[in-house]
Amino acid sequence: MSVVMLFFQIACASQIKDVILPNSKWNNNFSYSYKIPNSKTPNSLKITIAIVHPNFPEVPVGSVFSKVFDGLADSLSTDFDSIIIAKGMTVTGPFEDLNMMTYPDKKNANLTLTPHVYLNSSIDLISGWEHRENGGLSQGFRLTVSGWIILEMREPLSNEKIWIKKIKLKDSYTELGQNIAEINLVRRSNSIFSSTYEVPGNIIYDGRKEAMAFIIKEFYPEIMKAFWDYINGEEITMLNQKANEIRKMKKY
């Protein structure tokens, strides 16, 4: 009896074919805006609030959504600034962190506002890799997002917390999207036969960022409307009085 050993040669190469990618609706410019309902006379309350740049405590470094969240943070800072001014107060910042504020910055501010953003996301695949009319392979997914924002106000010099509010998204939000990959042709052969089949290669379009951006666009007005309602002149005046009491007690 003889044993025949079959040796396979495996070769892999990208298919040479033009792939037409979807037009991006964002072009990596992830920004949002809120239309202010109405306004008071600027600085009519003689209160200065220092805004600390919004942070995302549970987002890992290098997250696929980092650029989208950076755009959200910048937009929140801008619109928080506009709302506070529209409510008759003065704004400084945004500061990268409370610890980055200098002593004069803290002394000249009556209160600080720090937003902490918590967004939970999950991705469910709704298709395998399939051929596209415009070349390449696509894989469909559904992105689901829920979460909340914590707003903290502190007396700047003591860093003592004197106000906290939670803005919870009213619902979970979903968006469909797709990832697109090159087609790799894999050829497996030996002395008897050969075969060629296709596998996904490099991802050339990652639709997760676009899907997240559209979800944020949907719930952004909800967040800003809640913030508008929370920034009440009478309540902020009372918080300022409490902040002044803290400064006197601690002899700042």
Residue pairs with C-beta under 8 A, 6 or more apart in sequence:
6 190
6 191
6 192
7 190
7 191
8 188
8 189
8 190
9 188
9 189
9 190
10 186
10 187
10 188
11 186
11 187
11 189
12 184
12 185
12 186
12 187
12 199
13 184
13 185
14 182
14 183
14 184
14 185
14 201
14 202
15 182
15 183
15 184
15 185
15 198
17 135
17 136
17 183
18 135
19 132
19 134
19 135
19 136
19 180
19 182
19 204
20 134
20 135
21 134
21 180
21 204
21 205
22 178
22 180
22 205
22 207
24 210
25 210
25 213
25 214
26 209
26 210
26 213
28 67
29 71
30 67
30 68
30 70
30 71
30 72
30 209
30 213
30 216
31 71
31 74
31 75
32 71
32 72
32 75
32 79
32 216
32 217
32 220
33 75
33 78
33 79
34 79
34 82
34 83
34 220
34 221
34 224
34 225
36 82
36 83
36 86
36 228
37 228
38 86
39 85
39 86
39 87
40 86
40 87
40 88
40 233
41 88
42 85
42 88
42 90
43 88
43 89
43 90
44 88
45 87
45 88
45 89
45 233
45 236
45 237
46 90
47 89
47 90
47 110
47 111
47 236
47 237
47 240
48 89
48 90
48 91
48 92
48 108
48 109
48 110
48 111
49 84
49 89
49 90
49 91
49 92
49 109
49 110
49 111
49 112
49 113
49 153
49 236
50 91
50 92
50 93
50 95
50 101
50 105
50 106
50 109
50 111
50 112
50 113
50 156
51 77
51 80
51 81
51 84
51 91
51 92
51 93
51 94
51 95
51 112
51 113
52 93
52 94
52 95
52 96
52 97
52 98
52 112
52 113
52 114
52 115
53 73
53 77
53 93
53 94
53 95
53 96
53 97
54 72
54 73
54 76
54 77
54 114
54 115
54 116
54 117
54 149
55 73
55 114
55 115
55 116
55 117
56 69
56 73
56 116
56 117
56 118
56 119
57 116
57 118
58 118
59 65
59 66
59 69
59 119
63 69
64 206
64 208
64 209
65 121
65 208
65 209
65 212
67 209
68 209
68 212
68 213
68 216
69 117
69 119
71 213
72 117
72 216
72 220
73 117
75 220
76 115
76 117
76 223
77 93
77 94
79 224
79 227
80 91
80 113
80 115
80 227
81 91
81 93
81 94
83 224
83 227
83 228
83 231
84 90
84 91
84 113
84 231
85 91
87 231
87 232
87 233
87 236
88 233
89 233
89 236
92 105
92 108
92 109
95 101
95 105
98 112
98 114
98 154
98 159
101 109
101 112
101 156
105 156
106 112
106 156
106 157
107 156
107 157
107 252
109 156
110 156
110 240
110 243
110 244
111 153
111 154
111 155
111 156
111 162
111 163
111 236
111 239
111 240
111 243
112 152
112 153
112 154
112 155
112 156
113 151
113 152
113 153
114 151
114 152
114 153
114 154
115 149
115 150
115 151
115 152
116 149
116 150
116 151
116 152
117 147
117 149
118 147
118 148
118 149
118 150
119 145
119 146
119 147
120 145
120 146
120 147
121 143
121 144
121 145
121 212
122 143
122 144
123 141
123 142
123 143
123 144
123 208
124 141
124 142
124 144
125 139
125 140
125 141
126 140
126 141
126 142
126 176
127 138
127 139
127 140
128 139
129 137
129 138
129 139
129 181
129 200
130 137
130 138
130 139
131 137
131 138
132 138
132 180
135 183
136 180
136 181
136 182
136 183
136 204
137 180
137 181
137 182
137 183
137 198
137 200
138 178
138 179
138 180
138 181
139 178
139 179
139 180
139 181
139 200
140 176
140 177
140 178
141 176
141 177
141 178
141 179
141 207
141 208
141 211
142 174
142 175
142 176
142 177
143 174
143 175
143 176
143 177
143 208
143 211
143 212
143 215
144 172
144 173
144 174
145 169
145 172
145 173
145 174
145 212
145 215
145 216
145 219
146 169
146 171
146 172
146 173
147 168
147 169
148 166
148 167
148 168
148 169
149 166
149 167
149 223
150 164
150 165
150 166
151 163
151 164
151 165
151 166
151 167
151 227
151 230
152 161
152 163
152 164
153 161
153 162
153 163
153 164
153 239
154 160
154 161
154 162
155 162
155 242
155 243
155 246
155 247
156 243
157 247
157 250
157 252
158 246
158 247
158 250
158 252
160 246
162 239
162 242
162 243
162 246
163 239
165 230
167 223
167 226
167 227
167 230
169 219
169 222
169 223
170 222
173 215
173 218
173 219
174 215
175 211
175 212
175 214
175 215
176 211
177 207
177 208
177 210
177 211
178 205
178 207
179 203
179 205
179 206
179 207
179 208
180 203
180 204
180 205
180 207
181 200
181 201
181 202
181 203
181 204
182 200
182 201
182 202
182 204
183 198
183 199
183 200
183 201
184 198
184 199
184 200
184 201
185 196
185 197
185 198
186 196
186 197
186 198
186 199
187 194
187 195
187 196
188 194
188 195
188 196
188 197
189 195
